[in-house]
Amino acid sequence: MAVVLARIVERLGAEAAIKWPNDVLAGGRKVAGILAEAVTAGGRVLGAALGAGVNLAMEPGDLAASTSPQHR
């Protein structure tokens, strides 16, 4: 999921980086986080959940600005 989110950020015009295991960065700023959890019993996976939180508080153009030399 981190790779997919990083590719989306790059398509929006910013350089993306993945801070393993669960963060996506643009210009050194966290733009998304990933949470994965599984429920197991007796060595079997009973269920799994995968979610992503995206920073929606950024202003339009923040991603593009994060690729400028002053933000690297």
C-alpha positions in Angstrom: 0.0 0.0 0.0 2.9 2.4 0.7 4.2 2.0 -2.8 0.8 2.7 -4.3 0.4 5.9 -2.2 3.9 7.0 -3.1 3.1 6.6 -6.8 -0.1 8.7 -6.4 1.9 11.4 -4.6 4.4 11.4 -7.5 1.6 11.6 -10.1 0.5 14.7 -8.2 3.9 16.3 -8.9 5.9 15.7 -5.8 8.8 13.4 -5.0 7.7 10.7 -2.6 9.6 8.6 -0.1 8.5 5.7 2.0 9.6 5.6 5.6 9.1 2.0 6.5 7.0 0.5 7.7 4.1 2.8 7.5 4.7 6.4 6.4 4.7 8.1 3.0 6.7 11.4 2.8 6.8 14.3 0.4 9.4 16.9 0.8 10.3 15.4 4.2 6.7 15.9 5.4 4.4 13.0 6.3 1.5 13.0 3.9 0.0 9.5 4.6 0.2 6.7 7.2 -0.7 3.1 6.9 -2.1 0.7 9.5 -2.3 -3.1 9.1 -3.7 -5.5 11.6 -4.4 -9.2 11.6 -6.4 -11.4 14.0 -5.0 -14.9 14.4 -5.9 -18.1 16.3 -4.2 -21.4 16.3 -1.7 -20.3 13.6 -4.5 -19.3 11.2 -5.4 -15.8 10.1 -9.0 -15.1 10.9 -9.2 -11.6 9.5 -7.1 -8.7 8.4 -7.5 -5.0 8.0 -5.5 -2.5 6.0 -6.1 1.2 6.2 -4.5 4.5 5.1 -4.8 7.9 6.5 -4.0 10.8 4.2 -3.2 14.4 5.3 -6.1 16.4 3.9 -5.2 19.5 5.8 -2.6 20.4 3.2 -3.3 23.4 1.0 -3.5 23.0 -2.8 0.0 23.3 -4.1 1.6 22.1 -0.9 2.8 18.9 -2.6 4.2 20.8 -5.6 5.9 23.2 -3.1 7.4 20.3 -1.3 9.6 19.5 -4.3 11.2 22.9 -4.4 14.9 23.1 -3.3 14.0 24.9 -0.1 12.0 21.9 1.1 14.4 19.2 0.3 
